[in-house]
Amino acid sequence: QTARVQAPAPTFQAKAVVNGEITDIDLESYRGKYVVLFFYPLDFTFVCPTEIIAFDEYLDQFRAMNTEVIGVSVDSEFCHLAWTKTARRDGGIGTIRYPLVADITKSIA
């Protein structure tokens, strides 16, 4: 299925890290809500941590607008977990309350 702007995203099921735990998520479970679905290159890089952290800092405001946030990269759920368990001062991102999805096979991207 091809993704199109202003159309529902193609559904997927994947492993993700949410609140420091590895879990399964299904995009279908977000039906009826807006979703900010963003992709970033890799964990433990200095490319996107500022934006990833900022999404978490504004998460309550997104949720007040019936909007959820989901981040996706090609790293594994284990790498996501390690990155969220690493302090920001040490190159990690700390606790993130929204899902960081593992897309190792690049089937979501």
N, C-alpha and C positions, 0 to 999 in steps of 0.2 A: 504494500500500500504506500502511495506517495504522500508525503506531508505537503500541506498547502496552508498558506497564511490565512488566518481567520476561519480555519476549519478544524475540527477535532483532530488531535494528533493520532497517528496510528497507535493502537494499544500495544502494550508490552507487559511482561512479567519479568522480574529480575530480583537479584539480591541487592540489598542496600544497607547502609548504616544509618540508623535513626537514633538520636539520643544515646549514642555510645553502644548500641546493640546492632548485631547483624540480623536482618529480617528479610522476608519476602515482601515485595510490593507489586501491586497490579495497577496499572494506570486506570483501568476500568473502575476501580474503587473511588476515583476522584470525580466520576461523572456527576454533573450538577454544580460543579465548582469551576472557577477559572483556575488555570494552572500556568505558572511561570516555569517553563521547562527549559533549562539552559544547559549548555554543554561547555566543558572546559578541558584543556589538554591532558594534564597529568597532576597527580598529587605530589607534594614535596617540591614544587617549583615555585618560583616567585612571580609567575604570570598572573594568576587570578585569585590569590588568597584574600586580597582586600575586598573584592566583589563578593566572594563566597561568604565572608564574615559579615559584610554589610547586609546581604540578604537575610542572614540570621538576626541581625540587630533590628531589622524592620519587619520581621516575621509576624509579630502581633498586628501590625498595621495592615499587612497583606491579608491576614486572616479576617480582620474586621471587614474587609471588602469581599469576603467569600472567595479568597484566592489562596491557593497553596503554592509552595515553591518546591521544585525538585531539581537537583543538580545531577549531571551525568558525566562520567569520564570513562576512559578505557582501562582504568586501573581496577584491580580486584576489590571485593568487599573487605578483604583483609588489609589491603593497603589503605583503603578509606578509613578503616577502624584505627590503624596505627597513626594516621595523620590527625584524626580527631582526638586521639589520646596523647598527642605531642603538644606541649605548651607552645603558644604563639612565639614566645621569645626564643624557642629552640627550633623554629621552622615549621611548626604545626599550625593547626587552625583551632584547636580546642574543641569544645562541645558545639555541635551544630544540631539544631532541633528539627531540621527538615531532612528528607532522604538524600543521601549521596549514593547514586545508583552505579553499580558495577556493570560495565558494558565491554567486557573483555573481547567478545566476538565481533564487536562493532555492529551488531544487528539493530541496535536502537538508533545509533548515529547514522 
